[in-house]
């Protein structure tokens, strides 16, 4: 078996850092999408309807908070991954974070359905 070349290690590290950067930007894209939904649900839809807008505004605030969480968690995750990479470690995606984002998405989805139907 041939020993690993220095160039291969550098190239793998470069690819890993670029993948980490793309993932960080994906957190930002998700946040921007949540902000757009927040504006749509919380401001635009109430302007187009003649009903009570409080429910829409509450759901809009929820989506805005989700966007803020995406940005904050994405930054934290990028920092943790960079430190791990410098130490030659891997840090898997947290099951708690996955559960928290899943529950937030489900709750916002249900809340959106409720304000649409009500």
C-alpha positions as CSV (number, residue, x, y, z in Angstrom):
1,X,0.0,0.0,0.0
2,X,1.3,3.4,-1.0
3,X,1.7,6.0,1.8
4,X,-0.5,9.0,1.6
5,X,1.1,12.0,-0.1
6,X,1.2,15.4,1.5
7,X,-0.6,16.9,-1.6
8,X,-3.5,14.4,-1.1
9,X,-3.9,15.5,2.6
10,X,-3.8,19.2,1.6
11,X,-6.3,18.6,-1.2
12,X,-8.7,16.7,1.2
13,X,-8.4,19.5,3.8
14,X,-9.2,22.1,1.1
15,X,-12.2,20.1,-0.1
16,X,-13.5,19.7,3.5
17,X,-13.1,23.4,4.2
18,X,-14.9,24.3,1.0
19,X,-17.7,21.9,1.8
20,X,-17.9,23.5,5.3
21,X,-18.2,26.9,3.6
22,X,-21.0,25.7,1.3
23,X,-22.8,24.3,4.3
24,X,-22.5,27.6,6.2
25,X,-23.9,29.4,3.2
26,X,-26.8,26.9,3.0
27,X,-27.7,27.8,6.6
28,X,-27.8,31.4,5.4
29,X,-30.0,30.5,2.4
30,X,-32.4,28.7,4.7
31,X,-32.4,31.8,7.0
32,X,-33.2,34.1,4.1
33,X,-36.0,31.8,2.9
34,X,-37.4,31.8,6.5
35,X,-37.2,35.6,6.5
36,X,-39.0,35.8,3.2
37,X,-41.8,33.5,4.5
38,X,-41.9,35.6,7.6
39,X,-42.6,38.8,5.6
40,X,-45.1,37.0,3.4
41,X,-47.1,35.5,6.2
42,X,-46.7,38.3,8.7
43,X,-47.1,41.3,6.5
44,X,-48.2,40.6,2.9
45,X,-51.0,38.1,3.6
46,X,-52.7,40.2,6.3
47,X,-52.7,43.1,3.8
48,X,-54.5,41.0,1.2
49,X,-57.1,39.6,3.6
50,X,-59.9,41.3,5.4
51,X,-59.8,39.0,8.4
52,X,-57.9,39.3,11.7
53,X,-54.2,39.5,11.1
54,X,-52.9,38.6,14.6
55,X,-52.5,34.9,13.8
56,X,-50.5,35.7,10.6
57,X,-48.3,38.1,12.5
58,X,-47.5,35.5,15.2
59,X,-46.7,32.8,12.6
60,X,-44.6,35.4,10.7
61,X,-42.6,36.1,13.9
62,X,-42.1,32.4,14.3
63,X,-40.6,32.1,10.9
64,X,-38.3,35.2,11.6
65,X,-37.1,33.5,14.8
66,X,-36.4,30.3,12.9
67,X,-34.3,32.4,10.4
68,X,-32.4,33.9,13.3
69,X,-31.8,30.4,14.7
70,X,-30.5,29.2,11.3
71,X,-28.0,32.0,11.2
72,X,-26.9,31.6,14.8
73,X,-26.6,27.9,14.6
74,X,-24.9,27.9,11.2
75,X,-22.2,30.3,12.5
76,X,-21.7,28.2,15.6
77,X,-21.5,25.0,13.6
78,X,-19.0,26.5,11.2
79,X,-16.8,27.5,14.1
80,X,-17.0,24.1,15.7
81,X,-16.2,22.3,12.4
82,X,-13.2,24.6,11.7
83,X,-11.7,23.8,15.2
84,X,-12.3,20.1,14.7
85,X,-10.7,20.2,11.3
86,X,-7.6,21.9,12.7
87,X,-7.4,19.1,15.3
88,X,-8.0,16.4,12.7
89,X,-11.5,15.5,14.2
90,X,-15.0,15.2,12.8
91,X,-18.0,16.6,14.6
92,X,-21.3,15.1,13.5
93,X,-24.5,17.1,13.2
94,X,-26.2,17.2,16.6
95,X,-29.3,15.0,17.1
96,X,-30.6,17.7,19.4
97,X,-30.3,20.4,16.8
98,X,-31.9,18.2,14.2
99,X,-34.8,17.5,16.6
100,X,-35.1,21.2,17.5
101,X,-35.2,22.3,13.9
102,X,-37.6,19.5,13.0
103,X,-40.0,20.4,15.9
104,X,-39.8,24.1,15.0
105,X,-40.6,23.3,11.3
106,X,-43.5,21.1,12.3
107,X,-44.9,23.6,14.7
108,X,-44.7,26.4,12.2
109,X,-46.2,24.2,9.5
110,X,-49.2,23.4,11.8
111,X,-49.5,27.1,12.8
112,X,-49.5,28.1,9.1
113,X,-52.3,25.5,8.4
114,X,-54.3,26.8,11.4
115,X,-54.2,30.5,10.2
116,X,-55.0,29.5,6.7
117,X,-58.0,27.4,7.7
118,X,-59.3,29.7,10.4
